[in-house]
C-alpha cells in the first residue's frame, strides 16, 4: 500500500519513500486520495459503495490504477469470460483481502465507472453524485439519473465487456 485516505479523520496518508522506488506519481496519488476525502465529505459512507468510491477516484486521478496495479496481470477479461467476476453488490462494503481478488475488484470498479461515463457522460456522473449527496442510495440514484435499474446497468456493463 502506497497511500490511503481516512475520510472520518479528513486525513490522507502517503508513504513518500515508496514514491521514489517505483513509477508512482505523487500528484496522481494525492489526487486519488483527495478524491476519496471529497466524496466522503459530501456523501454519507453507507450510501457510497466501495466499488463506486474506488472507481470514481481511479477515473478522477487519471488512471492511478494503471500505476498501482500490475498491468501484466489484468484479471478482468478472464474473469468476465469465465463468469468469475464479482457482482457489484458483493463489493459494496469491502474488497477481498487476497491479492488477485483485490486486483480484480479495483479493475472492475474502474471499468464500471468508465463505462458509466461513456454511456451517460460527465453530466450523468454529476447527476448521479448529486442524488447520492441528497441522500439516495445507489439503486435510487441510478433509476433517477439514468432511467435504468442498477441491475440492468450492471448487466449492460458485463455484456459490453
N, C-alpha and C positions, 0 to 999 in steps of 0.2 A: 504494500500500500504506500502510495506516494503522498496522498493528501486525503482529507475528509472534512466534512462540514458537520458542525453540531448546531443545528438550527435553534434548538431550545436555549442555547447559550449565546447565539448570534456570533459564533466563532468558526473560523476555518483553521485547520492545522495542516501545514505543509512541511514535509521532510526535504528541506532545501539541499541536503547532502546528496540525495538521490537525483536531483535535477542535473548535477554535474556529471554523474556517471552514466547516464543514459540519454537518449534523444528526447527527454522530456522537455516541454516548453513551459517555462514558468508563467508566461502570460496566459496561455490556454488553460493551465491548471487553475490559476486564480479565477479566470472567467468561469470555469466549470463549477468550482466550489461556491463562488459568489452567486451563481445561478440557483444553487440549492438554497442558499440563505434567502434569496429574494422570493423564490417560490413558496417556501415555508413561512415567510413573513406575511404573505398575502393569502395563503390557502392553508386551512387547518390540516394538520398532519393526517388525520383519518380520511379526509376527502382527497388526498393526494397519493394515488397508488405509486408504489415504489418504481414499477416499470415506467410509468409516465414521468415521474420525477427524474429518473436517470436518463430516459430517452430525450427529454427536453434539454437537459443540461449537456448531454453529449452533442446534440444538434447545435445548441447555442454557443458552445465552446469550440466550434469549428473542427469537429472531429477528434476530440480528445481521445475517444475510444481507439482511434487508429494508432495513437501513440502508446496508450497504456495496455492495450490488448495485443496478444501475439497474433499478428496478421497471417502467419503461416499456418495457424490452427483455426481458421474460420469454421465454426461448428454449425452455424445456422443452415446453410444449404443442405448438409447431410441430415440434420435434424428434421427439416421440413420434408425431405424425400422419404425418410424412414418413419415419419409420424412421431418422432421422439422429441418434439418441441414442447415448451411449456404453454399451457393455457394461461392467458394473462391474469386470470383470476388467482392463479397459484403464485403469481409474482406481485400480488397487491401489497403485501405487508413486508415481505423479506425475500432476499435472493438466496439460492442454495449456498451451502458452505464449501462444497467441493469445487476444485479449480475449473473443471470442464463445465459444471452446472453454472458457475458464476460467469464464466466467459459467455456461455450461451445466453444467459439472462441479459447481460449487457448488450450483446449483439441483437437479440430480439427487441429490446427496448429502443435501441437506436433505429432499427429497421421500421418498427411500427410508427414511431414519430415522424420519420422521414416520409413514409407512405402517407400518413395523415396530412402532412403539409403539401405533398404533391397533389393529393386528391382535393383538399379544401382550401389550400393557400394560407398565407400568413394571417389573413383576416379570420379565417376559420379557426386557426390556433388561438388568436386573440379572443374570439367569441367563446371558445371552449374554456380558456383560462378565466375569463370573466365570470362564466357560470359557476365554475369551481370556487372562485373567490366569493361569490354571492351566497354560497352555502350548498350548492348542489353536489351530488356525488357524480362519479364518472359516467354512470349509466344515464342519469338525468341530463348531464351536460352534453353527451353525445346526441341524444334524441332531440334536444332543443337547438344545439348548434348546427348539427349536420342532417337532421331529419332522418336518422337511421339508428337502429338499435346498436348497442355496443357489440352484441354477439354477431350481428350481421357484418359490422365493420371488421371484426376480427376474422371472420370467415373470408371476407374480400381480401384482406391483407395476406392471409395464407394462400389463397388462390393466386394472388398476384405473384407471390414468390414461386 
